[in-house]
Amino acid sequence: MATEYGSIRFLGTNRRNPYAVHPPTTEFNENGIPQTPKALCYVDDWYKGFAVLTAYKAGTYYPGYEKTLPNSFSQSDSNFINRILSDYNLTKAADERTMVAKKTFAEVYEEFYTWKYEQDKSRVYSHQAKDSTRAAFKNSKAIHNRPFSDLRHQDLQNVIDACPLKYSSKELIVSLFKQMYKYADIYELCDKNHSAHVKINIPDDDEHGVPFTDQEMSIIWKHKDNPTAELILILCYSGFRIGELKSLDINLEQRYFYGGLKTDAGRNRTVPIHSSIFNMVARRIQYYGKLSKYSESKFRIEMYNFLSSVGIEKHTPHDCRHTFSMLCEKYKVSENDRKRMIGHSFSGDITNAVYGHRTLEDLREEIEKIEVCY
């Protein structure tokens, strides 16, 4: 028997202890031939040798261990078998821990990708979602070959900081990190979520888009009873991103949204619920318990299908945010309040950034300037 366990050699008959028990080979001669190490001990039975090697592998072996084994036993000896199994289980657990510790970021990514996109049949993901995940992995090349369990917050942060791409690309990488650590937590591949505090240290430059025209808005209003049209209107009259809706606090009594994601200016912002969409918001909360029943990818599909069905050229969900900004400008909403409600920073404007306090009613007075063309 010669394995990573070690080896048991039969030395011949007429010996009191004819089995030599050797630990695993670690040395080789100049021709690459393994050199059998010195025996741990000599025993009178092969099964005793196996018990010694199992204990050695498990880390429970000590010199003289073999003398604690029974002088005579049968393969059905429960105490002896349980002793071997106990050491074997320790060995197996140690091997599993070693395997986990050796898994690279790339190997964990492959497992995660299969788990999310191929094994989970409860959801259907778009090609865009899969492409985005693969792109994020490609852009984290610096840690592909690093053991996943060795990675720390700064290793992940360095990937984000070193990425020369736009904010949106960095955002995909951060999302991938968070999803992989969620997977790793489920399957006990890590002791801590080191992605929790990774952030993007540049301004959001992904604010380009095309707002809906007045004519297009009029068409959408005519179909306001359509659930997808309803959600488009809520986005257009609040300025929130589709990805922010699930985490919003909605106060129907005082009629305002509170929440937001991404930038420091975008988080925890207050936006009054425009009177034109209040009944829509209240109805969705009553029916669904939340504003959106869709995932982001699902809403995109529903939105594209709806717009096509009513003769409107393709717009993205982000265009709803630009529509809100356009409406604010068109109806002379205060520029500073527009920034507050849409979550833009007061870059260079220390007075408004620090001292520009506005009440809910101040903001409501501004947002209600926006008129609706039904």
Secondary structure, 3 states (H helix, E strand, C coil): CEECCEEEEECCCCCCCCEEEECCCCEECCCCCEECCCCCEEECCHHHHHHHHHHHHHCCCCCCHHHHCCCCCCCCCHHHHHHHHHHHHHHHHHHHHHHHHHCEHHHHHHHHHHHHHHHCCCCCCCHHHHHHHHHHHHCCHHHCCCEHHHCCHHHHHHHHHHCCCCHHHHHHHHHHHHHHHHHHHHCCCCCCCCCCCCCCCCCCCCCCCCCCCHHHHHHHHHCCCCHHHHHHHHHHCCCCCHHHHHHCEEECCCCEEEECCCCCCCCCEEEECCCCCHHHHHHHHHHHCCCCCCCHHHHHHHHHHHHHHCCCCCCCHHHHHHHHHHHHHHCCCCHHHHHHHHCCCCCCCHHHHHHCCCCHHHHHHHHCCCCCCC
